Each structure stands twice: as structure tokens, then as C-alpha cells.
Amino acid sequence: MRRLSPTVYGVIYSVMGILFLYVAAESTMMNGLWTFPTIAFLAIATFDIGTAIRLFFTAYVIKQAKKKK
């Protein structure tokens, strides 16, 4: 099985982060701002977006390393 590139995983994590942000915003409208589900959704979204940024940076570093060789 072929491995996917870090860029593909970065896009997947970005989409998941955006979806969790949307769910958190909807949860805020229903339950209020400082409820457990809202904070949990925001924490997961933060993790996903942070992971996506790291994966995009990793793909950039790999591309630069291949260019030097």
C-alpha cells in the first residue's frame, strides 16, 4: 500500500479542524460559550489545525531537501 504525502494528510487535518470549528460554533449557539462540548470541540479543532500546519511544514522541508540533492 502506498503512503500518502504529508500534504494530503495536512489537507485532511485542515478539513477536520474546520468541521470541528463549525460544530463548536453551532454548539455555542445551542448551549452557551463555556460548556464542556464547546471547549472539547475547540480543543480538537486546535489539535487538528496545529497538526495540519506541522504537516505542511514537513512537506516543505522534504521538498527543499530533495531539491538540494
PQR file with spaces between the fields and no chain letter, atoms N, CA, C, O and H, PARSE charges and radii, in Angstrom:
ATOM       1  N    MET     1       0.836   -1.177    0.000 -0.4000 1.5000
ATOM       2  CA   MET     1       0.000    0.000    0.000 -0.0000 2.0000
ATOM       3  C    MET     1       0.885    1.246    0.000  0.5500 1.7000
ATOM       4  O    MET     1       1.855    1.330    0.754 -0.5500 1.4000
ATOM       5  N    ARG     2       0.553    2.176   -0.824 -0.4000 1.5000
ATOM       6  CA   ARG     2       1.339    3.401   -0.967 -0.0000 2.0000
ATOM       7  C    ARG     2       0.989    4.392    0.141  0.5500 1.7000
ATOM       8  O    ARG     2      -0.175    4.556    0.504 -0.5500 1.4000
ATOM       9  H    ARG     2      -0.235    2.108   -1.436  0.4000 1.0000
ATOM      10  N    ARG     3       2.014    5.043    0.665 -0.4000 1.5000
ATOM      11  CA   ARG     3       1.793    6.053    1.705 -0.0000 2.0000
ATOM      12  C    ARG     3       1.388    7.371    1.062  0.5500 1.7000
ATOM      13  O    ARG     3       1.856    7.717   -0.022 -0.5500 1.4000
ATOM      14  H    ARG     3       2.960    4.910    0.370  0.4000 1.0000
ATOM      15  N    LEU     4       0.535    8.081    1.727 -0.4000 1.5000
ATOM      16  CA   LEU     4       0.122    9.396    1.251 -0.0000 2.0000
ATOM      17  C    LEU     4       1.145   10.439    1.691  0.5500 1.7000
ATOM      18  O    LEU     4       1.834   10.262    2.696 -0.5500 1.4000
ATOM      19  H    LEU     4       0.155    7.800    2.608  0.4000 1.0000
ATOM      20  N    SER     5       1.233   11.509    0.941 -0.4000 1.5000
ATOM      21  CA   SER     5       2.204   12.557    1.254 -0.0000 2.0000
ATOM      22  C    SER     5       1.727   13.376    2.458  0.5500 1.7000
ATOM      23  O    SER     5       0.539   13.380    2.779 -0.5500 1.4000
ATOM      24  H    SER     5       0.673   11.653    0.125  0.4000 1.0000
ATOM      25  N    PRO     6       2.649   14.061    3.113 -0.5600 1.5000
ATOM      26  CA   PRO     6       2.248   14.919    4.233  0.2800 2.0000
ATOM      27  C    PRO     6       1.269   16.017    3.820  0.5500 1.7000
ATOM      28  O    PRO     6       0.455   16.459    4.631 -0.5500 1.4000
ATOM      29  N    THR     7       1.343   16.455    2.569 -0.4000 1.5000
ATOM      30  CA   THR     7       0.420   17.489    2.098 -0.0000 2.0000
ATOM      31  C    THR     7      -1.016   16.978    2.104  0.5500 1.7000
ATOM      32  O    THR     7      -1.933   17.702    2.492 -0.5500 1.4000
ATOM      33  H    THR     7       2.004   16.096    1.910  0.4000 1.0000
ATOM      34  N    VAL     8      -1.213   15.733    1.674 -0.4000 1.5000
ATOM      35  CA   VAL     8      -2.564   15.156    1.661 -0.0000 2.0000
ATOM      36  C    VAL     8      -3.090   15.042    3.085  0.5500 1.7000
ATOM      37  O    VAL     8      -4.241   15.384    3.359 -0.5500 1.4000
ATOM      38  H    VAL     8      -0.468   15.145    1.358  0.4000 1.0000
ATOM      39  N    TYR     9      -2.247   14.562    3.984 -0.4000 1.5000
ATOM      40  CA   TYR     9      -2.670   14.480    5.380 -0.0000 2.0000
ATOM      41  C    TYR     9      -2.937   15.871    5.958  0.5500 1.7000
ATOM      42  O    TYR     9      -3.850   16.040    6.766 -0.5500 1.4000
ATOM      43  H    TYR     9      -1.312   14.284    3.761  0.4000 1.0000
ATOM      44  N    GLY    10      -2.153   16.860    5.550 -0.4000 1.5000
ATOM      45  CA   GLY    10      -2.382   18.228    6.000 -0.0000 2.0000
ATOM      46  C    GLY    10      -3.735   18.753    5.571  0.5500 1.7000
ATOM      47  O    GLY    10      -4.421   19.422    6.343 -0.5500 1.4000
ATOM      48  H    GLY    10      -1.411   16.722    4.893  0.4000 1.0000
ATOM      49  N    VAL    11      -4.121   18.453    4.342 -0.4000 1.5000
ATOM      50  CA   VAL    11      -5.439   18.874    3.855 -0.0000 2.0000
ATOM      51  C    VAL    11      -6.541   18.171    4.640  0.5500 1.7000
ATOM      52  O    VAL    11      -7.538   18.793    5.008 -0.5500 1.4000
ATOM      53  H    VAL    11      -3.563   17.910    3.714  0.4000 1.0000
ATOM      54  N    ILE    12      -6.364   16.886    4.894 -0.4000 1.5000
ATOM      55  CA   ILE    12      -7.372   16.129    5.652 -0.0000 2.0000
ATOM      56  C    ILE    12      -7.534   16.716    7.052  0.5500 1.7000
ATOM      57  O    ILE    12      -8.657   16.929    7.511 -0.5500 1.4000
ATOM      58  H    ILE    12      -5.554   16.381    4.595  0.4000 1.0000
ATOM      59  N    TYR    13      -6.416   16.979    7.732 -0.4000 1.5000
ATOM      60  CA   TYR    13      -6.491   17.550    9.078 -0.0000 2.0000
ATOM      61  C    TYR    13      -7.067   18.965    9.059  0.5500 1.7000
ATOM      62  O    TYR    13      -7.774   19.356    9.988 -0.5500 1.4000
ATOM      63  H    TYR    13      -5.505   16.806    7.360  0.4000 1.0000
ATOM      64  N    SER    14      -6.773   19.734    8.014 -0.4000 1.5000
ATOM      65  CA   SER    14      -7.351   21.082    7.904 -0.0000 2.0000
ATOM      66  C    SER    14      -8.864   21.023    7.782  0.5500 1.7000
ATOM      67  O    SER    14      -9.578   21.779    8.441 -0.5500 1.4000
ATOM      68  H    SER    14      -6.199   19.416    7.259  0.4000 1.0000
ATOM      69  N    VAL    15      -9.348   20.127    6.940 -0.4000 1.5000
ATOM      70  CA   VAL    15     -10.800   19.987    6.765 -0.0000 2.0000
ATOM      71  C    VAL    15     -11.450   19.539    8.068  0.5500 1.7000
ATOM      72  O    VAL    15     -12.503   20.051    8.450 -0.5500 1.4000
ATOM      73  H    VAL    15      -8.768   19.513    6.405  0.4000 1.0000
ATOM      74  N    MET    16     -10.823   18.583    8.751 -0.4000 1.5000
ATOM      75  CA   MET    16     -11.381   18.136   10.029 -0.0000 2.0000
ATOM      76  C    MET    16     -11.398   19.271   11.049  0.5500 1.7000
ATOM      77  O    MET    16     -12.364   19.413   11.799 -0.5500 1.4000
ATOM      78  H    MET    16      -9.968   18.167    8.441  0.4000 1.0000
ATOM      79  N    GLY    17     -10.339   20.079   11.084 -0.4000 1.5000
ATOM      80  CA   GLY    17     -10.292   21.209   12.004 -0.0000 2.0000
ATOM      81  C    GLY    17     -11.380   22.224   11.722  0.5500 1.7000
ATOM      82  O    GLY    17     -12.009   22.743   12.644 -0.5500 1.4000
ATOM      83  H    GLY    17      -9.554   19.964   10.475  0.4000 1.0000
ATOM      84  N    ILE    18     -11.603   22.509   10.438 -0.4000 1.5000
ATOM      85  CA   ILE    18     -12.663   23.450   10.067 -0.0000 2.0000
ATOM      86  C    ILE    18     -14.029   22.894   10.447  0.5500 1.7000
ATOM      87  O    ILE    18     -14.891   23.633   10.923 -0.5500 1.4000
ATOM      88  H    ILE    18     -11.092   22.087    9.689  0.4000 1.0000
ATOM      89  N    LEU    19     -14.229   21.598   10.238 -0.4000 1.5000
ATOM      90  CA   LEU    19     -15.512   20.993   10.621 -0.0000 2.0000
ATOM      91  C    LEU    19     -15.728   21.056   12.132  0.5500 1.7000
ATOM      92  O    LEU    19     -16.837   21.340   12.586 -0.5500 1.4000
ATOM      93  H    LEU    19     -13.529   20.998    9.851  0.4000 1.0000
ATOM      94  N    PHE    20     -14.682   20.796   12.911 -0.4000 1.5000
ATOM      95  CA   PHE    20     -14.828   20.886   14.364 -0.0000 2.0000
ATOM      96  C    PHE    20     -15.066   22.328   14.815  0.5500 1.7000
ATOM      97  O    PHE    20     -15.788   22.556   15.785 -0.5500 1.4000
ATOM      98  H    PHE    20     -13.782   20.565   12.542  0.4000 1.0000
ATOM      99  N    LEU    21     -14.471   23.297   14.128 -0.4000 1.5000
ATOM     100  CA   LEU    21     -14.771   24.699   14.445 -0.0000 2.0000
ATOM     101  C    LEU    21     -16.232   25.019   14.164  0.5500 1.7000
ATOM     102  O    LEU    21     -16.876   25.730   14.936 -0.5500 1.4000
ATOM     103  H    LEU    21     -13.884   23.112   13.340  0.4000 1.0000
ATOM     104  N    TYR    22     -16.753   24.500   13.068 -0.4000 1.5000
ATOM     105  CA   TYR    22     -18.163   24.722   12.731 -0.0000 2.0000
ATOM     106  C    TYR    22     -19.072   24.095   13.790  0.5500 1.7000
ATOM     107  O    TYR    22     -20.039   24.714   14.234 -0.5500 1.4000
ATOM     108  H    TYR    22     -16.230   23.923   12.440  0.4000 1.0000
ATOM     109  N    VAL    23     -18.752   22.862   14.190 -0.4000 1.5000
ATOM     110  CA   VAL    23     -19.562   22.189   15.211 -0.0000 2.0000
ATOM     111  C    VAL    23     -19.480   22.948   16.535  0.5500 1.7000
ATOM     112  O    VAL    23     -20.477   23.052   17.249 -0.5500 1.4000
ATOM     113  H    VAL    23     -17.967   22.359   13.830  0.4000 1.0000
ATOM     114  N    ALA    24     -18.311   23.473   16.865 -0.4000 1.5000
ATOM     115  CA   ALA    24     -18.168   24.255   18.100 -0.0000 2.0000
ATOM     116  C    ALA    24     -19.001   25.529   18.034  0.5500 1.7000
ATOM     117  O    ALA    24     -19.609   25.922   19.030 -0.5500 1.4000
ATOM     118  H    ALA    24     -17.501   23.388   16.285  0.4000 1.0000
ATOM     119  N    ALA    25     -19.034   26.176   16.876 -0.4000 1.5000
ATOM     120  CA   ALA    25     -19.843   27.388   16.732 -0.0000 2.0000
ATOM     121  C    ALA    25     -21.325   27.070   16.872  0.5500 1.7000
ATOM     122  O    ALA    25     -22.068   27.824   17.500 -0.5500 1.4000
ATOM     123  H    ALA    25     -18.540   25.857   16.067  0.4000 1.0000
ATOM     124  N    GLU    26     -21.753   25.967   16.295 -0.4000 1.5000
ATOM     125  CA   GLU    26     -23.152   25.557   16.440 -0.0000 2.0000
ATOM     126  C    GLU    26     -23.465   25.186   17.882  0.5500 1.7000
ATOM     127  O    GLU    26     -24.553   25.482   18.377 -0.5500 1.4000
ATOM     128  H    GLU    26     -21.150   25.354   15.785  0.4000 1.0000
ATOM     129  N    SER    27     -22.524   24.541   18.559 -0.4000 1.5000
ATOM     130  CA   SER    27     -22.711   24.179   19.962 -0.0000 2.0000
ATOM     131  C    SER    27     -22.819   25.430   20.831  0.5500 1.7000
ATOM     132  O    SER    27     -23.559   25.442   21.814 -0.5500 1.4000
ATOM     133  H    SER    27     -21.640   24.300   18.158  0.4000 1.0000
ATOM     134  N    THR    28     -22.091   26.469   20.476 -0.4000 1.5000
ATOM     135  CA   THR    28     -22.155   27.731   21.214 -0.0000 2.0000
ATOM     136  C    THR    28     -23.539   28.349   21.118  0.5500 1.7000
ATOM     137  O    THR    28     -24.057   28.877   22.102 -0.5500 1.4000
ATOM     138  H    THR    28     -21.490   26.459   19.677  0.4000 1.0000
ATOM     139  N    MET    29     -24.134   28.286   19.946 -0.4000 1.5000
ATOM     140  CA   MET    29     -25.466   28.865   19.769 -0.0000 2.0000
ATOM     141  C    MET    29     -26.526   28.107   20.551  0.5500 1.7000
ATOM     142  O    MET    29     -27.506   28.700   21.003 -0.5500 1.4000
ATOM     143  H    MET    29     -23.713   27.857   19.147  0.4000 1.0000
ATOM     144  N    MET    30     -26.340   26.799   20.714 -0.4000 1.5000
ATOM     145  CA   MET    30     -27.333   25.984   21.425 -0.0000 2.0000
ATOM     146  C    MET    30     -27.152   26.020   22.935  0.5500 1.7000
ATOM     147  O    MET    30     -28.117   26.199   23.678 -0.5500 1.4000
ATOM     148  H    MET    30     -25.545   26.317   20.347  0.4000 1.0000
ATOM     149  N    ASN    31     -25.907   25.850   23.389 -0.4000 1.5000
ATOM     150  CA   ASN    31     -25.662   25.606   24.809 -0.0000 2.0000
ATOM     151  C    ASN    31     -24.989   26.751   25.544  0.5500 1.7000
ATOM     152  O    ASN    31     -25.002   26.774   26.775 -0.5500 1.4000
ATOM     153  H    ASN    31     -25.123   25.704   22.785  0.4000 1.0000
ATOM     154  N    GLY    32     -24.416   27.675   24.849 -0.4000 1.5000
ATOM     155  CA   GLY    32     -23.644   28.724   25.502 -0.0000 2.0000
ATOM     156  C    GLY    32     -22.163   28.526   25.240  0.5500 1.7000
ATOM     157  O    GLY    32     -21.740   27.495   24.717 -0.5500 1.4000
ATOM     158  H    GLY    32     -24.405   27.656   23.849  0.4000 1.0000
ATOM     159  N    LEU    33     -21.383   29.527   25.611 -0.4000 1.5000
ATOM     160  CA   LEU    33     -19.974   29.539   25.225 -0.0000 2.0000
ATOM     161  C    LEU    33     -19.106   28.602   26.055  0.5500 1.7000
ATOM     162  O    LEU    33     -18.299   27.865   25.487 -0.5500 1.4000
ATOM     163  H    LEU    33     -21.726   30.364   26.036  0.4000 1.0000
ATOM     164  N    TRP    34     -19.241   28.603   27.362 -0.4000 1.5000
ATOM     165  CA   TRP    34     -18.300   27.881   28.206 -0.0000 2.0000
ATOM     166  C    TRP    34     -18.844   26.544   28.686  0.5500 1.7000
ATOM     167  O    TRP    34     -18.784   26.246   29.879 -0.5500 1.4000
ATOM     168  H    TRP    34     -19.896   29.202   27.823  0.4000 1.0000
ATOM     169  N    THR    35     -19.368   25.746   27.785 -0.4000 1.5000
ATOM     170  CA   THR    35     -19.818   24.403   28.139 -0.0000 2.0000
ATOM     171  C    THR    35     -18.751   23.398   27.725  0.5500 1.7000
ATOM     172  O    THR    35     -17.890   23.690   26.896 -0.5500 1.4000
ATOM     173  H    THR    35     -19.417   25.988   26.816  0.4000 1.0000
ATOM     174  N    PHE    36     -18.824   22.207   28.320 -0.4000 1.5000
ATOM     175  CA   PHE    36     -17.806   21.193   28.030 -0.0000 2.0000
ATOM     176  C    PHE    36     -17.762   20.800   26.559  0.5500 1.7000
ATOM     177  O    PHE    36     -16.668   20.736   25.997 -0.5500 1.4000
ATOM     178  H    PHE    36     -19.523   21.970   28.995  0.4000 1.0000
ATOM     179  N    PRO    37     -18.899   20.532   25.898 -0.5600 1.5000
ATOM     180  CA   PRO    37     -18.809   20.144   24.478  0.2800 2.0000
ATOM     181  C    PRO    37     -18.148   21.213   23.606  0.5500 1.7000
ATOM     182  O    PRO    37     -17.366   20.886   22.714 -0.5500 1.4000
ATOM     183  N    THR    38     -18.455   22.475   23.855 -0.4000 1.5000
ATOM     184  CA   THR    38     -17.863   23.550   23.057 -0.0000 2.0000
ATOM     185  C    THR    38     -16.352   23.596   23.241  0.5500 1.7000
ATOM     186  O    THR    38     -15.606   23.709   22.268 -0.5500 1.4000
ATOM     187  H    THR    38     -19.090   22.740   24.580  0.4000 1.0000
ATOM     188  N    ILE    39     -15.907   23.510   24.479 -0.4000 1.5000
ATOM     189  CA   ILE    39     -14.471   23.546   24.754 -0.0000 2.0000
ATOM     190  C    ILE    39     -13.783   22.315   24.172  0.5500 1.7000
ATOM     191  O    ILE    39     -12.674   22.421   23.648 -0.5500 1.4000
ATOM     192  H    ILE    39     -16.514   23.418   25.269  0.4000 1.0000
ATOM     193  N    ALA    40     -14.423   21.150   24.257 -0.4000 1.5000
ATOM     194  CA   ALA    40     -13.844   19.932   23.688 -0.0000 2.0000
ATOM     195  C    ALA    40     -13.717   20.042   22.170  0.5500 1.7000
ATOM     196  O    ALA    40     -12.687   19.672   21.606 -0.5500 1.4000
ATOM     197  H    ALA    40     -15.324   21.064   24.683  0.4000 1.0000
ATOM     198  N    PHE    41     -14.759   20.548   21.504 -0.4000 1.5000
ATOM     199  CA   PHE    41     -14.694   20.719   20.050 -0.0000 2.0000
ATOM     200  C    PHE    41     -13.591   21.699   19.661  0.5500 1.7000
ATOM     201  O    PHE    41     -12.878   21.474   18.683 -0.5500 1.4000
ATOM     202  H    PHE    41     -15.596   20.848   21.961  0.4000 1.0000
ATOM     203  N    LEU    42     -13.447   22.779   20.417 -0.4000 1.5000
ATOM     204  CA   LEU    42     -12.394   23.753   20.124 -0.0000 2.0000
ATOM     205  C    LEU    42     -11.002   23.162   20.351  0.5500 1.7000
ATOM     206  O    LEU    42     -10.073   23.454   19.599 -0.5500 1.4000
ATOM     207  H    LEU    42     -14.026   22.962   21.212  0.4000 1.0000
ATOM     208  N    ALA    43     -10.859   22.335   21.384 -0.4000 1.5000
ATOM     209  CA   ALA    43      -9.566   21.699   21.642 -0.0000 2.0000
ATOM     210  C    ALA    43      -9.199   20.740   20.509  0.5500 1.7000
ATOM     211  O    ALA    43      -8.051   20.710   20.064 -0.5500 1.4000
ATOM     212  H    ALA    43     -11.614   22.098   21.995  0.4000 1.0000
ATOM     213  N    ILE    44     -10.163   19.967   20.050 -0.4000 1.5000
ATOM     214  CA   ILE    44      -9.905   19.042   18.942 -0.0000 2.0000
ATOM     215  C    ILE    44      -9.579   19.817   17.666  0.5500 1.7000
ATOM     216  O    ILE    44      -8.678   19.433   16.920 -0.5500 1.4000
ATOM     217  H    ILE    44     -11.095   19.991   20.412  0.4000 1.0000
ATOM     218  N    ALA    45     -10.304   20.902   17.415 -0.4000 1.5000
ATOM     219  CA   ALA    45     -10.037   21.720   16.232 -0.0000 2.0000
ATOM     220  C    ALA    45      -8.634   22.324   16.296  0.5500 1.7000
ATOM     221  O    ALA    45      -7.934   22.378   15.284 -0.5500 1.4000
ATOM     222  H    ALA    45     -11.036   21.214   18.021  0.4000 1.0000
ATOM     223  N    THR    46      -8.226   22.773   17.471 -0.4000 1.5000
ATOM     224  CA   THR    46      -6.886   23.336   17.635 -0.0000 2.0000
ATOM     225  C    THR    46      -5.822   22.289   17.346  0.5500 1.7000
ATOM     226  O    THR    46      -4.838   22.572   16.662 -0.5500 1.4000
ATOM     227  H    THR    46      -8.794   22.729   18.293  0.4000 1.0000
ATOM     228  N    PHE    47      -6.015   21.080   17.864 -0.4000 1.5000
ATOM     229  CA   PHE    47      -5.079   19.992   17.598 -0.0000 2.0000
ATOM     230  C    PHE    47      -5.005   19.694   16.103  0.5500 1.7000
ATOM     231  O    PHE    47      -3.913   19.546   15.555 -0.5500 1.4000
ATOM     232  H    PHE    47      -6.814   20.850   18.420  0.4000 1.0000
ATOM     233  N    ASP    48      -6.155   19.606   15.443 -0.4000 1.5000
ATOM     234  CA   ASP    48      -6.182   19.285   14.014 -0.0000 2.0000
ATOM     235  C    ASP    48      -5.497   20.356   13.174  0.5500 1.7000
ATOM     236  O    ASP    48      -4.718   20.034   12.276 -0.5500 1.4000
ATOM     237  H    ASP    48      -7.042   19.727   15.889  0.4000 1.0000
ATOM     238  N    ILE    49      -5.774   21.607   13.451 -0.4000 1.5000
ATOM     239  CA   ILE    49      -5.175   22.692   12.668 -0.0000 2.0000
ATOM     240  C    ILE    49      -3.670   22.781   12.943  0.5500 1.7000
ATOM     241  O    ILE    49      -2.886   23.025   12.026 -0.5500 1.4000
ATOM     242  H    ILE    49      -6.407   21.869   14.180  0.4000 1.0000
ATOM     243  N    GLY    50      -3.271   22.586   14.185 -0.4000 1.5000
ATOM     244  CA   GLY    50      -1.840   22.575   14.506 -0.0000 2.0000
ATOM     245  C    GLY    50      -1.108   21.438   13.822  0.5500 1.7000
ATOM     246  O    GLY    50       0.006   21.618   13.330 -0.5500 1.4000
ATOM     247  H    GLY    50      -3.907   22.388   14.931  0.4000 1.0000
ATOM     248  N    THR    51      -1.725   20.273   13.787 -0.4000 1.5000
ATOM     249  CA   THR    51      -1.138   19.131   13.095 -0.0000 2.0000
ATOM     250  C    THR    51      -1.037   19.396   11.601  0.5500 1.7000
ATOM     251  O    THR    51      -0.042   19.036   10.972 -0.5500 1.4000
ATOM     252  H    THR    51      -2.631   20.126   14.186  0.4000 1.0000
ATOM     253  N    ALA    52      -2.055   20.020   11.030 -0.4000 1.5000
ATOM     254  CA   ALA    52      -2.031   20.342    9.600 -0.0000 2.0000
ATOM     255  C    ALA    52      -0.884   21.296    9.280  0.5500 1.7000
ATOM     256  O    ALA    52      -0.192   21.120    8.278 -0.5500 1.4000
ATOM     257  H    ALA    52      -2.864   20.313   11.541  0.4000 1.0000
ATOM     258  N    ILE    53      -0.679   22.298   10.120 -0.4000 1.5000
ATOM     259  CA   ILE    53       0.418   23.245    9.890 -0.0000 2.0000
ATOM     260  C    ILE    53       1.759   22.523    9.953  0.5500 1.7000
ATOM     261  O    ILE    53       2.640   22.766    9.128 -0.5500 1.4000
ATOM     262  H    ILE    53      -1.241   22.441   10.934  0.4000 1.0000
ATOM     263  N    ARG    54       1.910   21.634   10.936 -0.4000 1.5000
ATOM     264  CA   ARG    54       3.153   20.868   11.041 -0.0000 2.0000
ATOM     265  C    ARG    54       3.382   19.985    9.820  0.5500 1.7000
ATOM     266  O    ARG    54       4.509   19.866    9.341 -0.5500 1.4000
ATOM     267  H    ARG    54       1.194   21.437   11.606  0.4000 1.0000
ATOM     268  N    LEU    55       2.310   19.363    9.313 -0.4000 1.5000
ATOM     269  CA   LEU    55       2.439   18.505    8.138 -0.0000 2.0000
ATOM     270  C    LEU    55       2.792   19.312    6.889  0.5500 1.7000
ATOM     271  O    LEU    55       3.600   18.867    6.074 -0.5500 1.4000
ATOM     272  H    LEU    55       1.394   19.460    9.703  0.4000 1.0000
ATOM     273  N    PHE    56       2.198   20.486    6.735 -0.4000 1.5000
ATOM     274  CA   PHE    56       2.550   21.332    5.597 -0.0000 2.0000
ATOM     275  C    PHE    56       4.018   21.757    5.674  0.5500 1.7000
ATOM     276  O    PHE    56       4.713   21.790    4.659 -0.5500 1.4000
ATOM     277  H    PHE    56       1.541   20.848    7.398  0.4000 1.0000
ATOM     278  N    PHE    57       4.482   22.079    6.874 -0.4000 1.5000
ATOM     279  CA   PHE    57       5.882   22.456    7.048 -0.0000 2.0000
ATOM     280  C    PHE    57       6.799   21.270    6.758  0.5500 1.7000
ATOM     281  O    PHE    57       7.849   21.437    6.137 -0.5500 1.4000
ATOM     282  H    PHE    57       3.918   22.052    7.699  0.4000 1.0000
ATOM     283  N    THR    58       6.411   20.077    7.202 -0.4000 1.5000
ATOM     284  CA   THR    58       7.192   18.875    6.924 -0.0000 2.0000
ATOM     285  C    THR    58       7.290   18.624    5.426  0.5500 1.7000
ATOM     286  O    THR    58       8.363   18.285    4.925 -0.5500 1.4000
ATOM     287  H    THR    58       5.558   19.941    7.706  0.4000 1.0000
ATOM     288  N    ALA    59       6.192   18.784    4.711 -0.4000 1.5000
ATOM     289  CA   ALA    59       6.208   18.606    3.254 -0.0000 2.0000
ATOM     290  C    ALA    59       7.139   19.617    2.599  0.5500 1.7000
ATOM     291  O    ALA    59       7.846   19.287    1.647 -0.5500 1.4000
ATOM     292  H    ALA    59       5.321   19.059    5.117  0.4000 1.0000
ATOM     293  N    TYR    60       7.143   20.845    3.104 -0.4000 1.5000
ATOM     294  CA   TYR    60       8.027   21.882    2.569 -0.0000 2.0000
ATOM     295  C    TYR    60       9.494   21.516    2.799  0.5500 1.7000
ATOM     296  O    TYR    60      10.322   21.670    1.901 -0.5500 1.4000
ATOM     297  H    TYR    60       6.568   21.113    3.877  0.4000 1.0000
ATOM     298  N    VAL    61       9.812   21.036    3.993 -0.4000 1.5000
ATOM     299  CA   VAL    61      11.192   20.662    4.313 -0.0000 2.0000
ATOM     300  C    VAL    61      11.637   19.493    3.441  0.5500 1.7000
ATOM     301  O    VAL    61      12.765   19.486    2.950 -0.5500 1.4000
ATOM     302  H    VAL    61       9.140   20.911    4.722  0.4000 1.0000
ATOM     303  N    ILE    62      10.774   18.512    3.244 -0.4000 1.5000
ATOM     304  CA   ILE    62      11.110   17.367    2.394 -0.0000 2.0000
ATOM     305  C    ILE    62      11.357   17.830    0.959  0.5500 1.7000
ATOM     306  O    ILE    62      12.296   17.375    0.306 -0.5500 1.4000
ATOM     307  H    ILE    62       9.857   18.517    3.643  0.4000 1.0000
ATOM     308  N    LYS    63      10.518   18.723    0.482 -0.4000 1.5000
ATOM     309  CA   LYS    63      10.672   19.238   -0.880 -0.0000 2.0000
ATOM     310  C    LYS    63      11.996   19.985   -1.033  0.5500 1.7000
ATOM     311  O    LYS    63      12.682   19.828   -2.043 -0.5500 1.4000
ATOM     312  H    LYS    63       9.755   19.092    1.013  0.4000 1.0000
ATOM     313  N    GLN    64      12.358   20.793   -0.042 -0.4000 1.5000
ATOM     314  CA   GLN    64      13.621   21.527   -0.095 -0.0000 2.0000
ATOM     315  C    GLN    64      14.817   20.577   -0.029  0.5500 1.7000
ATOM     316  O    GLN    64      15.829   20.814   -0.689 -0.5500 1.4000
ATOM     317  H    GLN    64      11.802   20.921    0.779  0.4000 1.0000
ATOM     318  N    ALA    65      14.711   19.504    0.759 -0.4000 1.5000
ATOM     319  CA   ALA    65      15.804   18.539    0.872 -0.0000 2.0000
ATOM     320  C    ALA    65      15.996   17.788   -0.445  0.5500 1.7000
ATOM     321  O    ALA    65      17.129   17.518   -0.845 -0.5500 1.4000
ATOM     322  H    ALA    65      13.889   19.312    1.295  0.4000 1.0000
ATOM     323  N    LYS    66      14.905   17.453   -1.114 -0.4000 1.5000
ATOM     324  CA   LYS    66      15.010   16.772   -2.407 -0.0000 2.0000
ATOM     325  C    LYS    66      15.584   17.701   -3.467  0.5500 1.7000
ATOM     326  O    LYS    66      16.294   17.257   -4.370 -0.5500 1.4000
ATOM     327  H    LYS    66      13.985   17.673   -0.789  0.4000 1.0000
ATOM     328  N    LYS    67      15.279   18.984   -3.359 -0.4000 1.5000
ATOM     329  CA   LYS    67      15.770   19.959   -4.336 -0.0000 2.0000
ATOM     330  C    LYS    67      17.287   20.129   -4.215  0.5500 1.7000
ATOM     331  O    LYS    67      17.963   20.365   -5.217 -0.5500 1.4000
ATOM     332  H    LYS    67      14.702   19.344   -2.626  0.4000 1.0000
ATOM     333  N    LYS    68      17.828   20.011   -2.995 -0.4000 1.5000
ATOM     334  CA   LYS    68      19.266   20.172   -2.779 -0.0000 2.0000
ATOM     335  C    LYS    68      20.056   18.999   -3.343  0.5500 1.7000
ATOM     336  O    LYS    68      21.201   19.172   -3.761 -0.5500 1.4000
ATOM     337  H    LYS    68      17.280   19.820   -2.182  0.4000 1.0000
ATOM     338  N    LYS    69      19.470   17.825   -3.361 -0.4000 1.5000
ATOM     339  CA   LYS    69      20.184   16.631   -3.835 -0.0000 2.0000
ATOM     340  C    LYS    69      20.269   16.634   -5.292  0.5500 1.7000
ATOM     341  O    LYS    69      20.834   15.712   -5.880 -0.5500 1.4000
ATOM     342  H    LYS    69      18.540   17.685   -3.021  0.4000 1.0000
